[in-house]
Structure formats: structure tokens, C-alpha cells
Amino acid sequence: SGFFSSAMPMSDSPPEDATPVQNDHPKEPKVLFLAASVYEFNIDRARREAGYPYLTYVAGEIFDVIGEKGELWLARNQDDPTKQVGWIWNKHFAKLSA
């Protein structure tokens, strides 16, 4: 996924199965699972981890989880029209069955 970058250097040539990405339609990240917030969480929006902000939320909001890092999930709120990607605390959420 383009949301995490590897420490390994990239090849000068694209993979054989690579397709060009149009700038006006960025590739959507793969959703690993859905999660519902059980608690409210507010934090200074300027705080960041690995280049992504911590997201704020209230109980009952649904998030698309696209990555995991320890106790943090990289996610986006389904109700956010900007589709901002950021961190949420996994202890504040319940995984939803697919």
C-alpha cells in the first residue's frame, strides 16, 4: 500500500503488474476491517505519528481501518468527506464483522 513506505530502496522500473495512477483519482487504500468507536477521544490535532495525525472521535463513529501499528490503527472516519487518514487507539474500538 502507498500509505506505508518500506526502508528498502525502490526499483528504478515499475513492477510488471503496475498500472498508471491518474492524479485526479488517487488509489483508495485497502480496508482491512471496520471498527466502531466505543469511547470519545480528543487530542491536539497537531500531534503526529509517522506523518499522520491522531484523529478525534465520539462514541458510535465507524472507521475504515487500513493499517496497524502496535496499539494504533491507521484509519479514516466513514463520515469524513475529506477522507483524512490518521491514527485511532485500538483500545477505544470494537471490530465489526464483515
ROGU-987204 format. One record per residue (C-alpha): y, x, z. Coordinates in steps of 0.1 Angstrom, whole numbers, padded with zeros to 4 digits, always signed. Layout:
ROGU-987204
YXZ/...
//
This chain:
ROGU-987204
+0000+0000+0000/+0035+0012-0006/+0046+0004+0030/+0028+0034+0044/+0032+0069+0029/+0005+0095+0030/+0010+0130+0042/-0009+0142+0012/+0011+0152-0019/+0011+0127-0047/-0004+0135-0080/+0020+0141-0109/+0002+0115-0130/-0003+0078-0120/-0038+0066-0112/-0056+0053-0143/-0056+0017-0129/-0018+0018-0121/+0003-0008-0138/+0041-0006-0141/+0061-0025-0114/+0092-0043-0126/+0122-0038-0103/+0131-0074-0102/+0097-0084-0089/+0086-0059-0062/+0049-0059-0054/+0040-0081-0025/+0021-0063+0003/-0015-0074+0010/-0016-0097+0040/-0043-0086+0065/-0042-0117+0086/-0018-0143+0101/-0006-0143+0136/+0013-0168+0158/+0038-0157+0184/+0029-0168+0220/+0060-0153+0236/+0097-0148+0228/+0108-0112+0221/+0144-0099+0217/+0153-0062+0212/+0182-0043+0198/+0179-0046+0160/+0190-0010+0156/+0157+0003+0171/+0133+0015+0145/+0098+0030+0143/+0086+0048+0112/+0116+0035+0093/+0110-0002+0101/+0130-0023+0127/+0114-0042+0156/+0116-0079+0148/+0127-0106+0172/+0108-0139+0175/+0103-0170+0196/+0070-0187+0206/+0053-0205+0177/+0065-0185+0148/+0039-0174+0122/+0039-0139+0107/+0020-0123+0078/+0006-0091+0093/+0004-0063+0067/-0003-0032+0088/-0014-0020+0122/-0003+0010+0143/-0016+0010+0178/-0001-0020+0197/+0023-0027+0169/+0017-0048+0138/+0038-0044+0107/+0046-0079+0097/+0071-0104+0083/+0081-0138+0095/+0069-0166+0071/+0102-0184+0077/+0124-0155+0069/+0140-0160+0034/+0148-0122+0033/+0111-0113+0039/+0122-0085+0062/+0092-0063+0072/+0092-0049+0108/+0072-0044+0139/+0058-0070+0163/+0039-0064+0195/+0002-0075+0191/+0001-0085+0228/+0026-0112+0220/+0005-0128+0193/-0027-0147+0186/-0046-0140+0154/-0051-0171+0133/-0084-0177+0115/-0082-0176+0077/
//
